[in-house]
């Protein structure tokens, strides 16, 4: 379609025939004040702020409602147009609070900047303020309607764009006001999409301070979509939840696989920082993202493979040491972009912590096997039972680059009296043995020392090995334990007894065997320069707990052979700079061996980073991105849903403690079809907000007759 | 990371930053200004106009003020505990700055007082040819347009994160965060810090000034004023200077609503503390600084303004006794309606009762004490204020129900000071040597008031920002050209 040529304030511009004068002007960097108009909304022509004169037509028109024509001559500074604009501004301002101080929208308020341009103040008209009090009862959306200027953008966004209509214009006590269409937003079938917040030009409709504060200092993408921002690997969560809602589970899994090659494993064991960030938590409870992922991954038909485009061979070879989540992830993406990868695994099977650390009742081994099988393409070979004693030597053997990703597989025993007694285990060996079907001795009563997720894993394994009484002791208070709340709840359901704020100075033995642990209450603790704990002991608080066995779960270290050839940092980890380069050129490191024991998702994120960096080192551009999922249409019209705000979280079911403690069967049964459908429907679809044009201000445009253009975003 | 190169970087485009950018640009420097918000003007957008001394507006209005008188008055007020050279240079330049703004197309309605006892130094920006609100916003737009016409470039939504200093000790650039999240490194010869203080940083206010936001301090927390410039200056070796807060008094929850409420409660009637005791000559209530100071030293940092319905009736009929330009209702006839509505909505600033004793109960004051204070006050209304010598014309007895009370708390426009500068707006290090290439202006540097805002010369803070901004811009352009 050809463009039309028109003149605005003497400047000749070209525009698409379907555009309004306002759209054409803004697109060409010419600012015309406008309030009720918004890029994503139908024109209302109500605020008359964009009044202009079009040569050859009578009177003044609103630029937002008149389409451009060939040869049109527009004057935005016509005297009558200016007069109408000023009067309109007056009429708006007389209803608005007199002082901008104290308004959180200060500096981002479109009304404030329009007053700046139009230059009027409402002083000559009688003030007619709206006295509606603030309504902060909804935990997400805050109404301070005394700041409302009745531009109607929120109502149009809610009704026209979203198809919801939770708010409306209504005459209250003789005055037009924006009101909720019901007793509360929830009652009005609000979907809490925050479109009203995004289009409100003033501080009238906002999100609560706590929510807004989380967005401060972040990019728009990061601030508005907290789950995706929370995921270390940057998985596009709203996108795959939408696919789940549409019933396209393979597409959903493909979205995950674009950033992490273990969708099914993550569905079982991810620490889900996405859920922690999920905005729905302010409304009631976060979306059960992890279990949705598991549900989708279980239904994956593998069609993503057809979308995978393996790049041509680069002729480069990379050695990866370790086949845990980090090693396999790096291998997956390096292989995908054409490098040949050889994985060296010290154990007899691949998987690292997935196989030897995480208990079977939390992660079935069939899932691990099938995920690994998906990763191992023709480009990737794995050599098990191959412990590498020196990393740089691999370079001499012909590998172009090396990635060390051996994890943290060495348990730590604290040097307390009695730690060498029979019946004292360390977490790593304890979990490894039980994970392979072994039955390490626990006796009737067992004490786990440590307060992290690994400690609670050990506790749950001990229960399943037949221990009647399982104690966990840690120096942290209950709230400060590093174990997640979810894990603590599960452990407590199983009858695990947690002793918080205690130290354990001695393991008591009898004839060389464990018979108890002495614990002491502490009031606080700190660490010295060497990382050793210095507790403040509460006097006379000693207690002896009689146990038959003890498991140390006080942290894990990398098992790095002497003479490995790389510089180490504190805690025996591999020292890296720029995130993954080691002291030897060409040798990189990622995962727990760098960060210390963290999480599967963090290991994956670190390995992606390392893969990109290795590719750049090998002469590539470092682009490991893959498009495995189909296109998706984000429908802005989400429609009404009664009581949407009250929908409770459905994360599936977990076996009862009595049943689950009897075996190593998977305890979390996951979601059924109905759970998944309902839970995916609870999503607030925060990513829809990115499709709403950000608010712009006069300063974003080339001012009339002024110098250089400001940096257009 | 995007990399750009320029002569002068201005950190934040509020009033002082805009003045600095305009001044540096018109002096031939290439200027890039980074602003955190998505519009320019900062706190100045809520202001009405700057101070000027010896201007043609004052001459036309036959105002008898010149630099000498203003300077002496100012130094008396501050007990010479402030930089006399900086004050002098600022006052001397203030008339020229008014003309400078006029040359950019800013019109002034004239030179005004803020309140009856102040001087006519306040040059209110004309809005439609007269006095209106938000004239400051019109002025800031004109400054930006002028700076742009001189080649200055503006990056909005792009806060500066760090100032870079070379190994030779010279300032050599900044790192900013662009709106798309991409970092921008701007290499330059000089940096001017104009970030407007720490009004929105309760921790910094608590740590350096000692007030707790929304407990005993209800300052205007203009979003984004985090003290960034002060912290970044310290990072590159600037000496920390004393910080203060531009104290006023305020009804924290009623300032933004209908003007009748603050306007009526700020009238010089009876102001008592938590003990029901008068603590100020209420005529001083027109001076928001003095009254803020007095309230801040009472128990709980509270002052209750009390009046009755006969006083209110007088205001409805004849208008309030004392007016100012900020709270200037056309009429206070709706006062009772608004107060009633506020009480219904749980606004903790306002009270209404059928007796003084009932009012005392609502305020947590001993009813006997308040009753005695009101009796004593009413008695003096028949003779004279023998306690604080308030003018007779303001002595109006409090006798007729219903009775009203407004609960005033300390407020503030924002923080003052933090970065030490000299008269050339150069930032000083701990040995009071200028850090080469580093300049600062505006409220980040404003230590010229001493302990209390100098309200007798209104327009002072905007005036200080504009003039030190110009000094900084000129000095930086000069330095960049020399270098």
Interface residues (C-beta under 8 A of the other chain):
Chain A: X86 X93 X97 X98 X99 X100 X101 X102 X103 X104 X105 X106 X107 X108 X112 X113 X115 X116 X117 X119 X120 X121 X122 X123 X126 X127 X129 X131 X133 X146 X217 X218 X219 X220 X221 X222 X695 X696 X697 X698 X699 X700 X703 X705 X706 X707 X708 X710 X711 X713
Chain B: X36 X37 X38 X39 X40 X41 X42 X45 X46 X127 X128 X130 X131 X132 X133 X134 X137 X138 X140 X141 X144 X145 X147 X148 X149 X150 X151 X152 X153 X154 X155 X156 X157 X158 X159 X177 X178 X179 X180 X181 X220 X221 X222 X223 X224 X255 X256 X257 X258 X259 X326 X329 X330 X338 X341 X345 X346 X413
